Amino acid sequence: MRDAVALLGQLAADPASFEFHAALRLVECAHPELPRIGTAPRPQDEALRLGQHPSLAFKPHMLAALERDGGAGEEAKVPRLLLNFFGLLGANGPLPVHLTEYVRERQRHHDDPTPARFLDMLQHRMMTLLYRAWASAQPALGFDRPGDDPYARHVGALVGIGMPSLRGRDGVADHAKLHYAGRLGPHQRSAGGLAAILGDCLGAPVAIEEFAGGWLRLPREGLARLRGGAGAARLGHDTVLGTRVWNAQHRFRILVGPIGFERAAGLLPGSPGMGQLADWVRLYAGPALEWELVPVIARETLPRLRLGRDTRLGWTSWLSSRPPARDDRQLRLRAAPPNASPSQGDIHG
């Protein structure tokens, strides 16, 4: 309910049907131009005033009434919401019982709300802070005002998105990063953590094969040269033949599935699925490690080979003379680095 007038009208007509925290949250949503309840530095910046209904009875509901100080011609007056469950007066209040009787007697028999209003002036701040203490522990309330979400700000600092300038940098939604703050926060990253995140995002089983290995091309300045003397390279000791070397530590393999053929097609290079998966892997594993994706395609979903413009040999069709005997895992995809040129696009093996 975002209409402030309609909300106040319903509160005035039936306050007993509202819970305290829910009512103040609705008031807060109806006035997005004002500070959050419990944070305003000045009384004129608040949407309503809070007070207590002086009574010694144990009321079954939390709210007593919604009042306006002004008359019929003063509709701009700030309304006052009276509470039953919290305050200085009443059977549960800290003040002596006879003070509650006195305040109630002055207000009911002499039409003199001065003592009650004086106490409301003292306890209004306590009531708003009571609501603020509850609201600050409710992450869902941050969605009421996305630009002022303390939960996203505090938890986001653990995963590197605490400041606005650090948000929206990749294809992974910031709220998804907050959801996995427990896995993204620690500096130690594990294969199990990456598999859990990707499994949730893809909705399919995910396994990580570590130490997949691959050839590393040596830079030109790192190649040995034939020369004589004491510092000459010795073949088999500190020198090997070739311009590349095998390294088992710099690459891992991601197996997704078994999944259907259509799901696997959604992970091909250039698709949104592959882009989001690559962003997740870079976010969790960092840019130092290489990886390759292996969609495990359920054999019953594999299409037959056919000629056509929508068929890509090696990606969506394979040469075969007999039906597959097991789930297919020959498709291997590797995402290009984030700063790769257009000629260094995604490749497959």
N, C-alpha and C positions, 0 to 999 in steps of 0.2 A: 504494500500500500504506500504509494509515493505522494498522494495528494494530501498536503498538510491540512487543508480545511476539512476534508472528509475524515481524516484520521482523528482530529480533535473532536469532531462531532460524534464519532463513534465512541471515543473515550469518555466524553461527557455523558452520553446516553447509557452506556453499560460498562463502567470501569471494572466491575467484578469479573468480566470475561477476559481480561488481559492479565498476563503475568508481568511482573515488574520489569524484568530485563527485556522481554519481548516488546513491551510497550515503548521503552526508551530507545530501543533499537529502531523501531518504526519511526519514532519522532526524529531520530538522527538521520534516517534515510530520507525523510520528507523535507529536511533542511540541509541539503548538501553544501549550501553557501556558508553555513555557520561552522565553527569549530566543533569537533567531536565533544559529546557530553563528558564533562569532567576535565576538559583541557582549556576551556575558555579563560582568558586572563581577566575579562570584564563581565559583569552581570548582563549588560546589554547585548553581549554576543551570544547569549544562550537562548534556546528556543522556548524554554519553560522553566518555571521555578518549582522546586520540590519542597514539600512540607509534610507535617504529620497530622493525622486526624486525632485529636485528643480524646481518648476513650480508654476505659479499663476492661473492655470486653475483648475476648479472643475471637477475632474476626476470621471467617473461613477463606477470605480472599485477601490479596496483597494490596490492592488499590481501593481507596475509599471514594474519591470524587475528583473531578476536574473542575476547577473554579476559575473565574476571571475577576480580576480586581475592578475593572472598569465597568461602567454601566452600558446601556444600550448604544450610546453614542461614542463609546471608547473601545471599539473592537480591536484596536492596535495594542491593547494592554497584553503583557506577557501572561499566559495562563499559568495556573498553579496546580500541580498534581499532588494530591494528598495520599500518604501511605498509611497502611495499617500495621505493617510488620516491623518497622524500623524507626527509631527516633529516641529523643530524650524522655518522652512521656510514656504513659501506659504501664501495664503490668510488667513488661520486660525492659522498660527503660531504666536508666541509672538514677533518675531523679526520684525523690520521695513521692509516694502515692498521693499525698494530699495536694501536691502541686498540680497533678493531673486533674484532680477534682476541682481545684480552683480555676484553672484555665478553661475547663469545660463549662463550669458554672458561669463564668464571665461571658463566654461566647454564646451559650445557649439561652440564658435568662436575661442578659443585659445587652445583647447584640454588640459585644465588645471583643473583637478578635485581636486586640493589641497584644496581650500576653502570648497568644499562639503565634502571631506574626513575628514577635521578637525572637521566640525560640526557633522559628523556621529560618530566620536570618542567620542563626548560628549553625543550624544543622543542614542547611541546603548543601554546603560544600561537602559534608560527610556523605550525604546521600549520592551526590554525583560521583564521588570517588569510589563509593561502593559499586556503582555500575561500571566505572572505568576499570576497577580491579578485576571484575568478571570479564569485561570485554577484551582486556589486554591478553587474556589467556585463551581466547577463542579465535583460532586462525581463520575460520570461515567469515568472520566479520570484516576481514580485510578486503573481501570482494565487494563490500558495499561502497568502498571508496578506493578504487585501484591505485590512485595517485598517492594515497596516504595509508600504506599497508605496513605496519611495523613488523609483522611476522615475516613478510617477504624481505624486508630490509635486514632484519637480524639474522635469519636463517640463510639468506642469500649471501651474507658476508662469509659464511663458512664454505661456500662453493664458488666464490669469486664473482658474484653478481650483486654485491651489496649496494653499489652505487648505480644510479640510472645510466651512466655512460658505459657500463659494462654489460648491460642487458640487451637482448635481441641481437646478438652477434653472429648467430648461426641458425641452423634449421631446427634446433631443439628448443621447444617452448620453455620459457623461464620457469613456469609453474611445474613442469616436469623435472627440472633440475632441483627445485625445492623438494619435490616428493622423494628424490633419491639423494638428499643431502647426507644421509647416513653413510652412503657408499662413496659419494663424491668428495666428502669432507676430508677423510684421512689421506695422507700422502702415500700410504702403502695401498697399491691396487692389486687385485687378485683376478685370476681367470674366472673364478666362481662369481665374483661380483659383476664382471662384464656379462657373463652368460645370463645372470638373473635380470639385469637391466634390459638386455636385448630380447630376452624371452618375454618379458612383460610388454615391451613395445611392439613386438611382432606378433604376439599371441601364438607362438609356436615353440616347440622344444629347441633349445640352443645349447651346443657344446663347443668348448674351446680346445683345440689341439695346440699345445705349446711346442716350441722348438720345431716349427715346420721347416725352417731352413731355406736358404736361397743363395744365389750367387751375388756377391758384391763386386762391382767394378771398381778397380783401384784407380785413384786419381793419377794423372800423368806425373806429377811430382813425386809420387810414391813408388814409381817403377824403378827397378834396379838397372844399372848400366854396366856393361863389361868394361873392366879396367884392371890394370895391374897394380902391384904394390901391396903394402901391408893392409890397407883398408879395402881390399877387393872383396866383392861379394862371393860367398861360397855356396854353391848349389847344394841344396839338401840340408844346409845348416841355418843360414839366415836368408836364403833366397829360394824362390820357387819360380817355375816357368809359367808364363801366362799373364794376362791383364785383369784377371778376376780371381776371387777366392771364395770358397764356400764358408758360410757362416750360419750356424744353426740357431743362433740366439736372437736374431733381429726380426724374425717373422713368426707370426702365429696364424692359425687357420680357424675360421668361424664356420661351423656346420649348423645349418638351420633346417629343421625338419625331422621327420618326413612332412612335406607340405604338398599341396596340389600344384598342378602345372600353372594355373592362373596366378596363384600366390607367388610362385617362383618368377613368373614373368614380371611381376611388380617389383622385383629386386634387381632387374637388369640395369646396366649402366645407363645413366641419363634419366632414370625414373625417380619420382619423389621418394619412393621407398628406399632406394639405394642412397640418395642424398642424405636422408635423415639418419639412416644407419651409419653412414660414414661420419656424420657429425657426432653421433653418440660415441663411436669408437675413438675418434680424435679427442673428444672431451675426456673420456675415461682413461685411455691408454697413452695419450699424448702423441706428438708427431714423430717421435724417435723410432718407433717400431713400425714395421710394415705388416700388412695383414692381407688375407685373401678370404673371400666369401665362397662357400660351397653350399648351394641350395640342394638339399636332399629331396628329390622329387619322387613322390609315391608312384610306383610303377603302373598302377591302374589308371593314373591320370595322364600318362605320357601320350601325346598325339602321334598318329602315324605320319610318316614322311610324306609330304606333298609339296608340289611346286606352286609357288605363288609369290606375290609381292610382299606379303606379310610374314613370310618364313625367312628366318635367318639361321643358316647352317652353323651349328656349333653353339647357338644360343637358344633357339626355340625348336630345333629339329636336329636329328642325328641319323646318320646312315646306319641301318640295321636290317638284317635279313630275317630276324626272328623276334618274337615278342620278348621284352625284357624279363629276366629271371629274378631281378632284385631291384630295389629302389635305386634310381639313377643319381650318381654323385660325381659325374665327370665334368660338370660345368664349374669352372673356377673363375671367380671375378675378383679383380683388384681395382680399388678406387684410386684415382689420380691424386697426387698431393694437392692441398687446398690452393697453392699458388702456382699450379701447373699451367702452362700455356695451352691454347686450344689444340695444338698438335700433339700434346701429351695427354690425350683423353683417356678415359677408362679403358682398360684392356682386359682380355680374358684369355685363359689358357685351357 
